[in-house]
Amino acid sequence: MKNRLLLTTALVAVSFAANVYANPFPEDATDLISGSYVVEHTGNPIFYEGNVKISKDAVLKVNTYGEDAGDDWVSPENAFVVKGNLTVGDEQQGGGTLIMYREDNEKPMMFVEGNTTIDNGASVTMRNDDGSWATIISKTADIKGGTLDLNGAEFVTDEDLNISGGVINLTEGSISAGNNEEQSIGNINITGGEVNLIGKTVEAGMDSNGVISISGGKVTMQGNDNDDAALWGNVSVSDKAVINMNGKARIDVDESENISISGGTINVAGNENTFRAVNDVEMSGGVLNIAKGADLHINKDDGTTAEKGTLALSSEVNLNGTLISNVSGDGSLNIKSSGALVDGNVLGTNLSFEADHSLSKAISGAIEDLASLNVNTGTLTFDKEVYGTLGTLTVKDTLNIEESLFVNNDLNLTDNATINMNEDLSVMDGGINMTGGTVNVNEASVLWAAKDINISGGELNLKGEMDTIYDWLDENDVPLPKPETPGDININGGIVNILSDSAEISTEGNVVVSDSGVINVNNGAKLYIGGMPDEDDEEDGDENQTDTINLINGGSINLAGTLVANISGDDRGVINFESSEAVIEGDVDTPSLTFNFDHSLSKAITGTLGSVDKLTVAKGTLSFDKEP
């Protein structure tokens, strides 16, 4: 690409020669609307002193070419030079055709010392089939409409190039701004239109750190067997821009340049797509979509050291394919398919799953300080440690916990949520509010919360423990700050099923069962309220630390197994004895009692029996052998 620097600097030294036009080019070409004109190569410089405009039915073919100057340099001395502005097309009347094409291996070349405008209805074709690129070099350019086809060709500006409309097709071609390092920075501003790159580049500031600013329009990039398709420069994507990277597509920078995404949409399909930047790729807005089977590599390369880069995310990524990058920031990383992969570390993001997946397969590197984890659709297997903190957990489908999970904020469970716990789930700074769904607390696992656990709907199947945290130690057995107020466990709706002989509910606060809340203790199951005795207690003959259930206002306990608890309440709380083996190991005072199997009071309640508002023998025979 360096050989282009010679072209405009060499032009300054070209002496003016007599105007020589082939197939006579009119002396006044300021508004050509009909006719066909050819500027043939003569071996002499060809200058046009004014402005050229081609529209409607007018056609201009330029056959002049640069001379081989050796050492890969091309001399512009015999090219066609427009000393003013060049316009192809017209906003109102359209039309106009410009052709730069040779069938030999010479390099078609044209210079515009002013501004080039490609407008509505224009057709510009630049092509060379023998590998010597056709070239237009202009001071500045505005592409507003029409079609610009570059096949083995380049469109170059010394300064800014603006694209607001039209269609640009680059096949083995390039568009670049900032051709001359001695002049001002050349920027490319894309606010509309379509730019289609197949195998070549759009480049800003080859030697002057220019900016490619894309705030509208659509850029589609597709590499080929010969080369990648690339945007090269300080790349800024914003507003309504759309960029499609369809394989072997690159957004690339030099050593002092950056990639910044503050808006728009980037769609990634195909393989070998790359962002290469010196610093982190900043994504403060917009959406990045990576299709199924596609991949995007983000590389950090300062010219000396190359390594996996980082996407600093404050907006949104929808991932169906593979993102080979570290991801940081408070943006949203949405895992959309079971094959999606982040090949890197994830720090601080809002991580969402919308397909069956596992954490260990979705993210290859470390996971730390997530803002949130959201299971929106499908089943997520939580089988990898999250270091630091996890702000918020939201479950709208199924979560299988195979690794201890620590959450900071309140856990809210609603309809359709299912959590299967084979390891602990701990809400460190908040409570649990369950209005629907299903939670399966399996043996050797604990459902913890620092504040209240409120169950008003859904179903909780308890084989392990449900506790509120009061005396809590960190990983080094150092006490953590206690909550200002011990949390309560309120079951005022929904169902709690006790399914093992070692289930436990404990709290420094109160356990309340009320309204439509139900605890079912299955046959053979055993529920401890206040904690199971440890081995030392059993060896010393110490009694259990038995706590009290407040059974009030319509709450009920359906007891077929064993309940280790004291029970108090009012006449609207009901204990239903559902088997002859049902037993309460504790004191009972005030609730109503209903027996549905043969039993005796002395065996049903081992502790003190206080006042009983209502005693009902619905089925079977009850031996009244214990005085209230």
TORBA-359918 format. One line per field, with one value per residue (C-alpha): residue number from 1; x, z, y. Coordinates in steps of 0.25 Angstrom, whole numbers, plus 5000, padded with zeros to 4 digits. Layout:
seq: c(NUM	...) $
east: c(X	...) $
up: c(Z	...) $
north: c(Y	...) $
//
This chain:
seq: c(1	2	3	4	5	6	7	8	9	10	11	12	13	14	15	16	17	18	19	20	21	22	23	24	25	26	27	28	29	30	31	32	33	34	35	36	37	38	39	40	41	42	43	44	45	46	47	48	49	50	51	52	53	54	55	56	57	58	59	60	61	62	63	64	65	66	67	68	69	70	71	72	73	74	75	76	77	78	79	80	81	82	83	84	85	86	87	88	89	90	91	92	93	94	95	96	97	98	99	100	101	102	103	104	105	106	107	108	109	110	111	112	113	114	115	116	117	118	119	120	121	122	123	124	125	126	127	128	129	130	131	132	133	134	135	136	137	138	139	140	141	142	143	144	145	146	147	148	149	150	151	152	153	154	155	156	157	158	159	160	161	162	163	164	165	166	167	168	169	170	171	172	173	174	175	176	177	178	179	180	181	182	183	184	185	186	187	188	189	190	191	192	193	194	195	196	197	198	199	200	201	202	203	204	205	206	207	208	209	210	211	212	213	214	215	216	217	218	219	220	221	222	223	224	225	226	227	228	229	230	231	232	233	234	235	236	237	238	239	240	241	242	243	244	245	246	247	248	249	250	251	252	253	254	255	256	257	258	259	260	261	262	263	264	265	266	267	268	269	270	271	272	273	274	275	276	277	278	279	280	281	282	283	284	285	286	287	288	289	290	291	292	293	294	295	296	297	298	299	300	301	302	303	304	305	306	307	308	309	310	311	312	313	314	315	316	317	318	319	320	321	322	323	324	325	326	327	328	329	330	331	332	333	334	335	336	337	338	339	340	341	342	343	344	345	346	347	348	349	350	351	352	353	354	355	356	357	358	359	360	361	362	363	364	365	366	367	368	369	370	371	372	373	374	375	376	377	378	379	380	381	382	383	384	385	386	387	388	389	390	391	392	393	394	395	396	397	398	399	400	401	402	403	404	405	406	407	408	409	410	411	412	413	414	415	416	417	418	419	420	421	422	423	424	425	426	427	428	429	430	431	432	433	434	435	436	437	438	439	440	441	442	443	444	445	446	447	448	449	450	451	452	453	454	455	456	457	458	459	460	461	462	463	464	465	466	467	468	469	470	471	472	473	474	475	476	477	478	479	480	481	482	483	484	485	486	487	488	489	490	491	492	493	494	495	496	497	498	499	500	501	502	503	504	505	506	507	508	509	510	511	512	513	514	515	516	517	518	519	520	521	522	523	524	525	526	527	528	529	530	531	532	533	534	535	536	537	538	539	540	541	542	543	544	545	546	547	548	549	550	551	552	553	554	555	556	557	558	559	560	561	562	563	564	565	566	567	568	569	570	571	572	573	574	575	576	577	578	579	580	581	582	583	584	585	586	587	588	589	590	591	592	593	594	595	596	597	598	599	600	601	602	603	604	605	606	607	608	609	610	611	612	613	614	615	616	617	618	619	620	621	622	623	624	625	626	627	628) $
east: c(5000	5012	5014	5001	5009	5017	5005	5001	5014	5019	5007	5013	5025	5017	5018	5006	5005	4995	4982	4981	4967	4964	4950	4949	4946	4938	4945	4933	4930	4923	4910	4910	4896	4898	4909	4920	4934	4948	4961	4971	4986	4995	5008	5007	5000	4985	4979	4965	4965	4951	4940	4934	4920	4914	4899	4887	4892	4906	4917	4932	4943	4957	4968	4980	4990	5002	5016	5024	5035	5042	5043	5028	5026	5016	5018	5005	5011	5003	4990	4977	4976	4964	4968	4955	4943	4938	4923	4916	4901	4891	4882	4870	4872	4881	4890	4904	4914	4929	4938	4952	4956	4967	4969	4984	4993	4994	4989	4977	4979	4972	4974	4964	4970	4957	4945	4939	4924	4917	4902	4888	4888	4903	4910	4925	4932	4947	4954	4966	4967	4982	4985	4989	4979	4971	4972	4965	4972	4964	4966	4953	4940	4925	4918	4903	4897	4898	4907	4923	4928	4943	4949	4964	4963	4965	4958	4967	4966	4977	4967	4953	4944	4929	4919	4904	4897	4899	4905	4920	4925	4939	4944	4959	4959	4960	4955	4965	4966	4979	4987	4998	5005	5009	4994	4983	4978	4968	4955	4945	4931	4920	4906	4897	4898	4904	4919	4921	4936	4940	4955	4960	4960	4954	4965	4966	4979	4989	5000	4992	4983	4970	4957	4946	4933	4921	4908	4899	4897	4902	4916	4917	4931	4934	4948	4953	4964	4974	4971	4962	4952	4956	4953	4967	4968	4963	4949	4937	4923	4911	4896	4889	4901	4900	4913	4912	4925	4923	4936	4951	4946	4955	4954	4968	4977	4991	4999	4993	4979	4966	4953	4941	4926	4916	4904	4899	4899	4910	4906	4917	4915	4925	4939	4952	4946	4955	4956	4971	4974	4985	4976	4963	4951	4942	4927	4918	4906	4900	4898	4908	4902	4910	4903	4903	4916	4922	4934	4940	4954	4958	4973	4982	4994	5003	5013	5022	5013	5001	4991	4976	4969	4958	4944	4940	4925	4915	4904	4900	4906	4897	4905	4901	4915	4929	4935	4950	4953	4952	4940	4939	4929	4915	4908	4899	4906	4894	4897	4887	4891	4896	4909	4912	4926	4933	4948	4954	4951	4938	4938	4927	4916	4901	4902	4889	4886	4875	4878	4882	4897	4907	4915	4928	4925	4920	4932	4946	4954	4951	4938	4938	4929	4917	4907	4896	4893	4880	4874	4864	4861	4866	4874	4887	4897	4905	4917	4928	4933	4929	4940	4937	4922	4910	4900	4887	4882	4869	4863	4852	4854	4864	4877	4885	4894	4907	4916	4914	4907	4908	4898	4898	4884	4870	4867	4853	4847	4834	4826	4833	4846	4853	4865	4872	4882	4893	4902	4899	4892	4895	4888	4899	4893	4878	4866	4858	4845	4838	4824	4825	4833	4841	4853	4859	4869	4876	4883	4896	4892	4887	4878	4884	4879	4884	4870	4856	4852	4838	4830	4816	4815	4822	4828	4840	4845	4855	4865	4876	4875	4868	4874	4875	4890	4893	4906	4913	4928	4936	4946	4956	4946	4946	4932	4925	4916	4903	4890	4884	4872	4871	4863	4850	4845	4831	4823	4810	4807	4812	4817	4829	4831	4840	4847	4858	4861	4871	4864	4866	4860	4867	4867	4871	4858	4844	4838	4824	4814	4801	4790	4791	4805	4807	4818	4817	4826	4826	4825	4839	4844	4849	4849	4858	4854	4866	4877	4880	4889	4904	4912	4917	4903	4899	4911	4908	4894	4890	4877	4874	4874	4859	4852	4837	4828	4817	4805	4795	4784	4781	4795	4796	4805	4802	4810	4813	4828	4835	4835	4846	4840	4832	4819	4810	4800	4785	4772	4773	4786	4784	4793	4788	4794	4794	4800	4801	4816	4814	4821	4824	4837	4834	4823	4810	4801	4788	4787	4776	4779	4773	4776	4774	4780	4780	4789	4790	4793	4805	4812	4808	4813	4825	4826	4816	4802	4796	4783	4776	4765	4760	4762	4757	4757	4754	4758	4763	4764	4771	4775	4773	4784	4791	4785	4786) $
up: c(5000	5002	4987	4987	4995	4982	4974	4979	4983	4969	4963	4968	4960	4947	4937	4929	4915	4904	4905	4897	4897	4889	4883	4885	4900	4900	4905	4913	4921	4933	4930	4921	4920	4907	4898	4900	4902	4903	4909	4903	4907	4899	4906	4910	4922	4920	4928	4929	4935	4940	4947	4940	4942	4936	4937	4930	4918	4917	4918	4920	4919	4924	4918	4923	4932	4941	4936	4943	4950	4956	4970	4971	4968	4958	4952	4950	4939	4928	4935	4933	4943	4946	4952	4958	4963	4957	4959	4954	4955	4959	4971	4962	4948	4952	4941	4937	4935	4938	4933	4936	4930	4922	4916	4917	4929	4930	4942	4939	4946	4949	4958	4963	4970	4976	4981	4975	4976	4973	4973	4970	4958	4955	4950	4953	4949	4952	4948	4943	4940	4940	4954	4952	4960	4954	4962	4965	4974	4979	4989	4996	4992	4995	4991	4992	4982	4970	4969	4970	4966	4969	4964	4965	4967	4978	4981	4989	4996	5001	5012	5016	5009	5012	5009	5011	5001	4989	4987	4987	4983	4986	4980	4981	4983	4993	4998	5006	5012	5017	5005	5007	5021	5019	5018	5028	5034	5025	5031	5025	5030	5027	5030	5020	5007	5006	5005	5001	5003	4997	5000	5001	5010	5014	5021	5028	5031	5025	5031	5039	5049	5042	5047	5040	5046	5043	5049	5038	5026	5024	5023	5018	5019	5013	5011	5000	4997	4994	5006	5017	5016	5026	5032	5035	5044	5057	5055	5062	5061	5066	5064	5053	5047	5042	5040	5035	5036	5028	5029	5028	5032	5040	5048	5049	5055	5055	5068	5073	5068	5075	5072	5079	5078	5084	5076	5063	5060	5057	5051	5051	5042	5037	5042	5044	5047	5055	5063	5065	5075	5083	5095	5100	5089	5096	5094	5101	5092	5081	5079	5075	5069	5067	5059	5061	5056	5054	5062	5065	5070	5078	5078	5086	5078	5081	5069	5079	5087	5082	5092	5094	5095	5104	5100	5110	5109	5114	5104	5098	5092	5086	5085	5077	5072	5078	5084	5086	5096	5110	5114	5125	5128	5133	5119	5115	5110	5105	5102	5091	5087	5093	5085	5089	5095	5101	5100	5110	5124	5128	5138	5144	5133	5133	5128	5122	5116	5106	5103	5110	5114	5125	5131	5129	5114	5112	5118	5116	5126	5140	5144	5154	5160	5151	5152	5150	5145	5137	5133	5123	5115	5115	5126	5132	5139	5149	5150	5151	5162	5161	5168	5176	5176	5168	5169	5165	5161	5152	5148	5139	5134	5140	5148	5153	5164	5164	5170	5182	5177	5185	5182	5188	5185	5188	5180	5174	5169	5160	5152	5143	5151	5155	5163	5166	5177	5178	5185	5194	5189	5198	5197	5205	5206	5203	5205	5197	5191	5185	5178	5169	5162	5168	5177	5180	5192	5191	5202	5207	5201	5208	5203	5211	5212	5221	5222	5221	5213	5208	5202	5196	5184	5177	5183	5191	5192	5204	5206	5211	5219	5218	5227	5230	5232	5245	5250	5237	5234	5222	5215	5226	5237	5240	5245	5235	5240	5245	5240	5248	5250	5249	5237	5238	5230	5225	5218	5215	5202	5193	5198	5205	5204	5213	5206	5214	5229	5231	5226	5234	5235	5244	5247	5258	5255	5254	5246	5242	5234	5231	5221	5210	5214	5215	5220	5216	5224	5216	5222	5227	5226	5237	5238	5249	5253	5259	5254	5255	5267	5264	5268	5281	5285	5283	5291	5302	5303	5300	5294	5281	5279	5276	5271	5269	5257	5258	5252	5250	5241	5232	5231	5232	5234	5228	5236	5232	5237	5248	5252	5262	5267	5277	5271	5275	5268	5268	5265	5250	5249	5247	5249	5240	5245	5232	5237	5250	5250	5250	5262	5267	5276	5284	5290	5284	5289	5283	5268	5264	5262	5252	5251	5239	5243	5256	5266	5281	5286	5295	5282	5273	5282	5291	5298	5306	5300	5303	5300	5287	5281	5272	5272	5260	5258	5243	5241	5249	5264	5273	5287	5296	5306	5309	5316	5310) $
north: c(5000	5009	5012	5021	5031	5034	5037	5051	5056	5053	5060	5073	5072	5069	5080	5085	5080	5083	5077	5064	5057	5044	5043	5057	5060	5074	5086	5089	5076	5083	5077	5065	5058	5050	5045	5035	5040	5033	5039	5030	5028	5036	5035	5050	5057	5060	5071	5077	5090	5091	5083	5070	5066	5053	5050	5044	5037	5042	5032	5034	5024	5027	5018	5026	5018	5020	5017	5006	5014	5002	4997	4995	5010	5015	5029	5037	5046	5041	5040	5047	5059	5067	5080	5083	5075	5062	5058	5046	5045	5055	5056	5060	5054	5042	5035	5037	5026	5025	5014	5011	4998	4992	4978	4978	4979	4994	5001	5011	5024	5037	5049	5059	5071	5075	5067	5055	5053	5040	5043	5037	5028	5028	5016	5015	5003	5001	4989	4982	4967	4966	4970	4984	4992	5003	5016	5029	5038	5050	5061	5058	5050	5049	5037	5040	5030	5021	5009	5008	4995	4993	4980	4980	4995	5006	5019	5028	5041	5050	5055	5051	5042	5042	5031	5035	5026	5017	5004	5001	4987	4984	4971	4970	4985	4996	5010	5018	5032	5039	5035	5046	5046	5061	5065	5066	5053	5046	5040	5031	5035	5025	5030	5022	5014	5000	4996	4982	4976	4963	4961	4975	4987	5000	5008	5021	5029	5019	5028	5038	5030	5034	5029	5020	5025	5017	5023	5018	5009	4995	4989	4975	4968	4954	4949	4940	4931	4942	4951	4956	4967	4978	4991	4997	5010	5016	5009	5015	5009	5016	5020	5012	5005	4991	4983	4968	4960	4947	4940	4944	4958	4967	4980	4984	4995	5000	5002	5015	5012	5007	5000	5007	5002	5011	5007	5000	4985	4976	4962	4951	4939	4929	4927	4934	4947	4956	4969	4973	4985	4990	4993	4986	4987	4997	4993	5003	5002	4994	4979	4969	4956	4944	4933	4918	4912	4925	4931	4944	4946	4958	4960	4969	4973	4985	4981	4974	4964	4958	4951	4949	4962	4967	4972	4983	4981	4991	4987	4974	4961	4950	4938	4926	4922	4925	4937	4936	4947	4951	4959	4969	4980	4981	4978	4966	4954	4945	4930	4927	4912	4900	4901	4915	4917	4928	4924	4933	4939	4946	4957	4965	4963	4960	4946	4940	4926	4923	4909	4896	4898	4896	4907	4899	4897	4911	4918	4912	4922	4928	4934	4945	4955	4954	4965	4954	4940	4938	4925	4929	4917	4903	4896	4901	4892	4901	4893	4903	4912	4927	4934	4947	4951	4948	4960	4954	4940	4939	4926	4925	4910	4900	4901	4889	4893	4884	4894	4903	4916	4929	4940	4954	4960	4954	4942	4942	4930	4930	4920	4911	4912	4899	4898	4884	4886	4876	4886	4898	4911	4923	4936	4944	4958	4956	4947	4937	4940	4928	4930	4918	4908	4896	4895	4881	4882	4869	4862	4868	4882	4894	4906	4918	4932	4944	4950	4944	4932	4934	4923	4927	4918	4907	4894	4892	4877	4876	4865	4874	4887	4901	4911	4926	4930	4936	4930	4929	4927	4930	4920	4923	4920	4935	4940	4949	4961	4956	4962	4973	4964	4949	4944	4937	4926	4928	4918	4925	4918	4907	4893	4888	4873	4866	4854	4849	4845	4856	4869	4881	4895	4905	4920	4929	4936	4930	4918	4922	4913	4921	4923	4913	4909	4893	4885	4870	4860	4847	4833	4830	4844	4853	4868	4875	4889	4896	4886	4872	4867	4865	4853	4860	4863	4849	4843	4853	4850	4864	4867	4874	4888	4888	4901	4904	4905	4915	4909	4919	4925	4913	4907	4892	4881	4867	4857	4843	4843	4849	4864	4869	4882	4889	4894	4906	4914	4917	4909	4911	4904	4889	4877	4865	4851	4843	4830	4821	4824	4839	4846	4860	4859	4872	4880	4884	4895	4901	4896	4887	4872	4863	4848	4840	4827	4818	4825	4829	4843	4838	4832	4844	4854	4851	4865	4873	4874	4888	4893	4887	4896	4885	4870	4862	4847	4846	4832	4820	4819	4829	4825	4837	4833	4847	4858	4872) $
//
